[in-house]
Structure formats: C-alpha cells, structure tokens
Amino acid sequence: MTRPHPHTSHHGAPHGCHQEHGTDGQAEILELDAEILAEHIASITAWLPLETNPRQIVDLGCGTGAGTFALLDRFPDSHVTAVDASAEHLQRLRTKACARGLEERVSRLQANLDDVVWPDLGSPGLVWASASLHHMAHPDRVLRAVHDLLTPGGLFAVVELAGFPRFLPESAPENRPGLEERCHAATDRLAAEHMPHRGADWGRMLTAAGFRIEGEYAIAVNIAGSRSEAIGRYALGGLQGIRGAAAEMLTPEDLTALDQLLDISSPHSILRRDDLTMRTERTVWAARRA
C-alpha cells in the first residue's frame, strides 16, 4: 500500500526519502527497483511453497506492478487483483499491462487497507505483500483480514526489506567518507516515528494471526553499477529524497557534499561514479492458512 512517507523502502521498494518527490519520484524509484531486481523477484516467486498453482492472486500494496508482473509470469493461468492507495501507481500499472498484452489478466483496485472494511477481493489462493505491511497503522488487523480472505490452504507471501539500498562505498565521497550512512541514520529517525512496524517480527505476527509458517527465505543483493545504468539513477533518486527530508539534520559539510553528488552537471555527481554497488537485503515469509 503505497503512500507518502519520510523513508519509503520499496518495491519496491521499495525504501530513501521520497516524500519531497511526490508520487512521480516515488513511482520512479519503484520502477527502477523492479528493473534492477527483476531476477531476485523472480527467484522469490519460484521459491514459494505452493501446493497448487493459484488461479486467483491478490497483490496488496502493488505499487507500479513489480510483484504483479512477476506473479503473472510465474503463473501463466492466473489473474491478479492489484491493490494500492495511489491512483497514479495503478494507472502506471495499467499502462504496462496494456503494453504487455496482459490487461485481461489484471484487475486494479484503489483502496486503503487500513480501512476497517475492505472491498471484495474474492477468495485468492495466493496473497502477495511486498514492502507494504510496515506502512500499515494496524498490521495485525491486516494479517487477520488476509487470513480470512485466503482459500483454505492458501498462501500469504510477505516480502520485507532491511532498509533502503546502499550504493556508495564507505570511503565515499572522498571529502566526506561515510556520508551515505549518516544520511540514512538521519532519515531512520524520521522513519521510526512514522513507521513503527518497520523491522517487525513478521513470523511471530503471522503465527499470531492464525497462519502456519511454511518457510522463510532471505536474499542478499549486491549488484555492481556496471551491470545496469539504472543503479546510478536509483542512487540519485534516493539521495534526492534524503536531501528533501533530512537537510536540517545534516551538518553543513555533509549537506555540501550531498549537493555535489546530486548535481548532475558536477564532476562529483553520483552519476559519474564507477564504484556504485546496489546493496540491500530482503526476507520472505511464506505463511499458509491452515
């Protein structure tokens, strides 16, 4: 369920500071995340311990569709209901579905999952929630609702992130080593106020909601910038969001160094660096309705 917040960790996604970007910047980060991590997302869908291939799937907090399209690829006979709070993200998802000839296999639904009463989502055999549950005000209530929604024996796949990806080496930039970690430390303090459930013990919470944990899968991501020019754009977008959200918490020296990284015309621009590496971790819980 995508919404503005001070430290998003996406699709994707997600997760830097994108509130100052608005939905355009947030959507761009989600789509870059999907592009760079396509193989990792596919590995998650391939790992899911399903008893039968689901015909009906719900993607909760779908963003611009990284999980939706991975699930459609993995399960060619399935139909996905993509749910998100953002009309813009759902429109982007629709545009991509039409371009891929998949519009008949995707339904889009704008909804806030923090509402007590949910719209009719059918009886799916698989519910997917990637980097969305930690945004919920009452995730325990959401977990119980998903439990009741699933068909008996259906699977709930929860994907959560350790935090926003890191890109710079610890020695960078040369005039302010460790700048990236200091920036994230500042935004982490903001995130703790707005997203108290980030880093929650989802296995325990799923069990408390009546699920049986079928498996847990941890993925460590380490992708060299030379493999994809999108990594530089992802790093730029994330740091731009941090600049908007955490400027007042950074020292003048760090702020100057950050602005040099963000100035795409500068020889110090992050887009000109050849030492970027996208580093992040994701954990997947597969939980079955008994």
Order of alpha helices (4+ residues) and beta strands (2+ residues): beta-beta-alpha-alpha-beta-alpha-beta-alpha-beta-beta-alpha-beta-alpha-alpha-beta-alpha-alpha-beta
